[in-house]
Amino acid sequence: MPRCRCSRAAVSTTSCRTRWSAGSRCWPAPRSAAVCWPVRYAALEPGLAFVVEDGGRAVGYILGTADTASFVDRYRAEWLPGLAGRHPAPVREPATPAEAMTALMHTPERMILPELAGYPAHLHIDLLPTHQRAGHGRRLMATFLAALHEQGVKAVHLSMLTANTRARAFYDRVGFHEIAVPDPGPVTYLGRATR
């Protein structure tokens, strides 16, 4: 059973390890990638951060927020100021993946889209490939959806790289459907009810 374990180290390590195993490099170093990406959820929404462990080692997580608009406000006010000194906002169009990630870090409002208003919560899930297809993803998802439902949240969304067909098959199996968003770029938006 997934458990709430708001360990930034566990989330950080798992995030980076899943990216390496998928063939991409962390941005620009493991510690920075985690600080910019999933750790902010464990810090700002610890009640919605769940980790799966194997032998005391984190092998997957699901985390997110019950209210994307409120999360964006808190992220900008509470989290971004601590990163901006080390990762200043780009002054030109990003030319590298690291610069693109930095630009995204400084524009959290991009997460608020009118098409997603009926799906106020959002989530991120990561499992090491060695622990996929063993029921962990389903258990993580069920735990997260139940936690959202307990908070009175009716629906959740996520974005995923459209090219990731294995992830899409998983999301389809656990009840997600596509949400039409104009010009989504390389991602697809999916949503579902929390019950």
C-alpha positions, 0 to 999 in steps of 0.5 A: 500500500502506498504511504505518505512519506514526504521525503524530498530525498525519496521523491528527488532520487526516484524522479531522477532515476526514472528520467535516466532509465527513460533515456533523458538526463536530469536538468541540469543536475539531479538535485536541481531537477528535483528541486524544480520539479516534483519536490515542490509538490511534496513541500507545498502539498505533503498530504498528496505525496505518496511513495512506493518503497521496495526494501526501504528504497523509493521506487515510485511516487504520485503527487499533485495538488487539489487546486491548480490555481491555488498551487500556482499562487503558492508556488510563485509566492513560497517556492519560486523565490528560493530558486530564482537566485540560483536559476534566474528567469531567462532573458532570451528564448531558451536554446537548451533543455536546461534553459527551457526547464528554467523558463517553465519554472518561472511561468507556473501560470501556464498550468491554468487553462480554461479547458481544465477548469472542470478538473481543478486538481492535477497529478504526476506519477513516476515508477521505475521501469523495474516496478511497472506492470506490478500493480503499483501504479494502480495502487498509487492512483487509487490512493491519490484519487481517494485522498482528493475525494476526501477533500471534496475534489470532484475531478483531476487532470494530468498532462503527458507527452503524447509520444509516451504510448505506454503511459497513455495505455495505463491512463486509459486503463485507470479511467482517464479520457482526453481533454481537448486543449487548443495547441497543446504542443507535445503533450496530451491532457487527460482527466477523470472524476475522483470517484 
